Amino acid sequence: MAKIKATAKWVENVRSIADNSRGHNVVLDLGTASGGDNKGPSALELAIMSLADCAVTIFADVCKQSNVEISKMEVVTEAEKPAGSPIITGVNMKVRVAAKARKQKLDAIWRRTEANCPVVFIFQEKIPVNIEVETISE
């Protein structure tokens, strides 16, 4: 089974740097209203950004496989998060696409996208997360 590895290292305050073990990293931070310095997206914002990006990537790939030429595409995701709650209660996603294809074809491509987008799956299905806390010496 292939493994995808990510590591996040605390920098200071509530800022961290997450690394994907392929040479890419992103700075994560909370906004100033939440006690951070607003140096990057929060982890929750990054998760919603990942959802939008996965939809764009897989949709473009399915269009390519279906010989549908895209001239413009954008996916906008908006997460509902009650004030004071650490969790989101729902996500609305809008796919805007200009392509040389009928709407019926694009709808079929979206259904294939949704069935094959791993981040959509993560948001729609409960996936077990095993956690182990290990203390280290300073």
Residue frames relative to the residue before (quaternion, step in Angstrom):
aa qw qx qy qz dx dy dz
M 1.0000 0.0000 0.0000 0.0000 0.00 0.00 0.00
A 0.4288 -0.6931 0.5185 0.2587 3.58 -0.88 0.94
K 0.2122 -0.7664 0.5950 0.1163 3.54 -1.11 0.72
I 0.1868 -0.7255 0.6514 0.1197 3.52 -1.14 0.75
K 0.1057 -0.8249 0.5551 0.0176 3.56 -0.61 1.13
A 0.0031 0.7616 -0.6480 0.0074 3.52 -1.09 0.82
T 0.1056 -0.7742 0.6226 0.0433 3.53 -1.10 0.76
A 0.1023 -0.7672 0.6298 0.0650 3.55 -1.00 0.84
K 0.0967 -0.7921 0.6021 0.0287 3.56 -0.89 0.97
W 0.4651 -0.6781 0.5070 0.2588 3.51 -0.91 1.02
V 0.2312 -0.7674 0.5854 0.1224 3.59 -0.97 0.90
E 0.6961 -0.3466 0.2559 0.5742 3.57 0.75 -1.12
N 0.8149 0.1827 -0.1674 0.5239 3.55 -1.27 0.46
V 0.7200 -0.3626 0.2793 0.5217 3.65 -0.48 -1.13
R 0.4729 0.6563 -0.4416 0.3881 3.58 1.18 0.59
S 0.0101 0.7828 -0.6218 0.0245 3.54 -1.09 0.78
I 0.2924 -0.6991 0.6114 0.2282 3.51 -1.36 0.13
A 0.1602 -0.7786 0.6025 0.0718 3.55 -0.77 1.07
D 0.1448 -0.7903 0.5950 0.0212 3.54 -1.01 0.97
N 0.3218 -0.7736 0.5170 0.1753 3.59 -0.98 0.81
S 0.4985 -0.6851 0.4025 0.3466 3.63 1.24 0.24
R 0.6461 0.4473 -0.3467 0.5121 3.61 1.23 0.44
G 0.6760 -0.5177 0.2851 0.4401 3.56 1.24 0.40
H 0.6334 0.4939 -0.3403 0.4889 3.59 1.24 0.25
N 0.0320 0.7996 -0.5995 0.0140 3.55 -1.04 0.73
V 0.1683 -0.7625 0.6178 0.0923 3.51 -1.32 0.37
V 0.3779 -0.6914 0.5703 0.2323 3.53 -1.10 0.79
L 0.0993 -0.7790 0.6180 0.0373 3.56 -0.91 0.97
D 0.0878 0.7829 -0.6068 0.1053 3.55 -1.03 0.81
L 0.4459 -0.6377 0.5399 0.3210 3.53 -1.26 0.29
G 0.5773 -0.5692 0.4538 0.3700 3.54 -1.26 0.39
T 0.6747 -0.5120 0.3415 0.4075 3.57 -1.23 0.38
A 0.6228 0.5473 -0.3462 0.4390 3.62 1.06 -0.66
S 0.7205 0.3982 -0.2336 0.5174 3.60 1.22 -0.45
G 0.6662 -0.5403 0.2920 0.4230 3.59 1.24 0.32
G 0.5858 0.5728 -0.3758 0.4330 3.58 1.25 0.13
D 0.5328 -0.6187 0.4734 0.3306 3.56 -1.32 -0.21
N 0.4228 -0.7410 0.4348 0.2884 3.60 1.31 0.19
K 0.3047 0.7772 -0.4908 0.2494 3.60 0.99 0.89
G 0.7920 -0.0084 0.0048 0.6105 3.59 1.29 -0.09
P 0.6754 -0.4683 0.3492 0.4501 3.56 -1.25 0.01
S 0.4983 -0.5926 0.5177 0.3641 3.55 -1.25 0.34
A 0.6679 -0.4845 0.3636 0.4325 3.58 -1.23 0.26
L 0.6572 0.5041 -0.3151 0.4633 3.59 0.97 -0.80
E 0.6345 0.5087 -0.3259 0.4820 3.59 1.02 -0.76
L 0.6410 0.5203 -0.3213 0.4638 3.58 1.00 -0.81
A 0.6214 0.5327 -0.3398 0.4633 3.59 1.05 -0.72
I 0.6696 0.4732 -0.2957 0.4902 3.61 0.96 -0.84
M 0.6149 0.5253 -0.3385 0.4809 3.60 1.07 -0.70
S 0.6449 0.5228 -0.3120 0.4620 3.59 1.01 -0.83
L 0.6133 0.5416 -0.3394 0.4640 3.57 1.06 -0.73
A 0.6696 0.4858 -0.2980 0.4763 3.60 0.88 -0.93
D 0.6872 0.4907 -0.2939 0.4479 3.58 0.88 -0.91
C 0.6284 0.5240 -0.3486 0.4571 3.60 0.95 -0.76
A 0.6394 0.5209 -0.3266 0.4618 3.59 0.98 -0.81
V 0.6495 0.5062 -0.3139 0.4727 3.61 0.95 -0.86
T 0.6861 0.5041 -0.2865 0.4394 3.58 0.83 -1.00
I 0.7129 0.4378 -0.2700 0.4766 3.58 0.76 -0.99
F 0.6175 0.5357 -0.3518 0.4560 3.62 0.99 -0.74
A 0.6582 0.5010 -0.3075 0.4703 3.59 0.91 -0.90
D 0.6584 0.5081 -0.3117 0.4596 3.58 0.97 -0.83
V 0.6609 0.4882 -0.3094 0.4788 3.61 0.95 -0.84
C 0.6070 0.5348 -0.3502 0.4721 3.60 1.06 -0.69
K 0.6473 0.5223 -0.3118 0.4593 3.58 0.93 -0.91
Q 0.6729 0.4914 -0.2861 0.4731 3.59 0.93 -0.92
S 0.7145 0.4351 -0.2318 0.4964 3.59 1.16 -0.67
N 0.4277 -0.7219 0.4360 0.3253 3.59 1.32 0.11
V 0.4253 0.6525 -0.4942 0.3862 3.56 1.00 0.92
E 0.2781 -0.7806 0.5443 0.1310 3.55 -0.67 1.15
I 0.2127 -0.7712 0.5928 0.0924 3.56 -0.80 1.09
S 0.1833 -0.7724 0.5927 0.1360 3.58 -0.99 0.77
K 0.7879 -0.0226 0.0233 0.6149 3.58 1.20 -0.49
M 0.1058 0.7861 -0.6051 0.0683 3.57 -1.04 0.75
E 0.0415 0.7683 -0.6362 0.0574 3.51 -1.14 0.78
V 0.1098 -0.7551 0.6416 0.0779 3.55 -1.07 0.77
V 0.1211 -0.7805 0.6124 0.0341 3.55 -0.79 1.09
T 0.0681 -0.7862 0.6138 0.0225 3.56 -0.79 1.03
E 0.0490 -0.7692 0.6369 0.0185 3.54 -1.06 0.83
A 0.1933 -0.7889 0.5773 0.0829 3.53 -0.69 1.12
E 0.3363 -0.7079 0.5888 0.1978 3.52 -1.11 0.82
K 0.0729 0.7874 -0.6047 0.0951 3.57 -0.71 1.13
P 0.3547 -0.7498 0.5163 0.2131 3.58 -0.41 1.18
A 0.5852 -0.5843 0.4341 0.3574 3.58 -1.09 0.76
G 0.8252 0.2158 -0.1854 0.4878 3.54 -0.96 0.94
S 0.6184 0.5312 -0.3505 0.4609 3.60 1.25 -0.08
P 0.4110 -0.7133 0.5042 0.2608 3.61 -1.03 0.69
I 0.7291 0.4333 -0.2312 0.4766 3.61 1.20 -0.30
I 0.4217 -0.6526 0.5564 0.2945 3.53 -1.28 0.37
T 0.3238 -0.7699 0.5241 0.1666 3.57 -1.08 0.72
G 0.7998 -0.0728 0.0368 0.5947 3.58 1.25 -0.14
V 0.2018 -0.7588 0.6079 0.1185 3.53 -1.30 0.39
N 0.1672 -0.7414 0.6415 0.1042 3.54 -1.05 0.86
M 0.0857 -0.7964 0.5985 0.0086 3.53 -0.91 0.98
K 0.0775 -0.7768 0.6241 0.0309 3.55 -0.94 0.94
V 0.1725 -0.7730 0.6070 0.0652 3.54 -0.80 1.10
R 0.0521 -0.7788 0.6250 -0.0012 3.57 -0.70 1.12
V 0.1054 0.8139 -0.5583 0.1214 3.55 -0.60 1.13
A 0.1435 -0.7259 0.6667 0.0895 3.51 -1.15 0.81
A 0.1914 0.7809 -0.5632 0.1907 3.55 -0.59 1.18
K 0.5047 -0.6201 0.5075 0.3212 3.51 -1.29 0.40
A 0.5520 0.5519 -0.4310 0.4528 3.56 0.40 1.29
R 0.5431 -0.6022 0.4712 0.3469 3.55 -1.22 0.50
K 0.6555 -0.5208 0.3761 0.3969 3.56 -1.24 0.49
Q 0.6169 0.5540 -0.3505 0.4355 3.61 0.96 -0.76
K 0.6548 0.5019 -0.3032 0.4768 3.58 0.98 -0.84
L 0.6675 0.4939 -0.2988 0.4704 3.58 0.95 -0.89
D 0.6140 0.5318 -0.3446 0.4705 3.60 1.08 -0.67
A 0.6478 0.5042 -0.3130 0.4776 3.59 1.00 -0.81
I 0.6320 0.5150 -0.3259 0.4787 3.57 1.03 -0.78
W 0.6345 0.5158 -0.3417 0.4633 3.61 0.98 -0.75
R 0.6344 0.5262 -0.3424 0.4509 3.63 0.91 -0.82
R 0.6484 0.4903 -0.3136 0.4907 3.61 1.02 -0.75
T 0.6130 0.5490 -0.3348 0.4590 3.57 1.07 -0.79
E 0.6830 0.4944 -0.2892 0.4533 3.56 0.80 -1.03
A 0.6712 0.5008 -0.2933 0.4612 3.58 1.02 -0.78
N 0.7764 0.3573 -0.1697 0.4906 3.60 1.15 -0.55
C 0.5509 0.6080 -0.4032 0.4053 3.62 1.23 0.00
P 0.3607 -0.7731 0.4734 0.2193 3.62 -0.39 1.15
V 0.6541 0.5044 -0.3350 0.4533 3.61 1.03 -0.61
V 0.5817 0.5338 -0.3728 0.4876 3.61 1.08 -0.61
F 0.6391 0.5334 -0.3227 0.4505 3.58 0.95 -0.88
I 0.6385 0.5314 -0.3260 0.4513 3.58 0.92 -0.90
F 0.6961 0.4683 -0.2778 0.4679 3.58 0.94 -0.84
Q 0.7298 0.4470 -0.2453 0.4554 3.59 1.04 -0.68
E 0.7770 0.2974 -0.1491 0.5344 3.60 1.11 -0.56
K 0.4573 -0.6537 0.5227 0.3007 3.54 -1.13 0.61
I 0.0828 -0.7874 0.6108 0.0063 3.56 -0.76 1.09
P 0.4452 -0.7038 0.4728 0.2879 3.61 -0.78 0.93
V 0.1109 -0.7600 0.6384 0.0510 3.54 -1.09 0.81
N 0.1781 -0.7795 0.5952 0.0804 3.57 -0.64 1.14
I 0.0962 -0.8180 0.5671 0.0003 3.56 -0.75 1.08
E 0.0288 -0.7642 0.6442 -0.0099 3.54 -1.04 0.92
V 0.1849 -0.7704 0.6014 0.1031 3.58 -0.80 1.00
E 0.0655 -0.7985 0.5983 -0.0162 3.53 -0.76 1.15
T 0.2630 -0.7544 0.5767 0.1708 3.58 -0.84 0.89
I 0.1528 -0.7850 0.5966 0.0673 3.56 -1.05 0.82
S 0.5013 -0.6391 0.4904 0.3157 3.56 -1.17 0.55
E 0.4151 -0.6986 0.5242 0.2546 3.53 -1.15 0.64
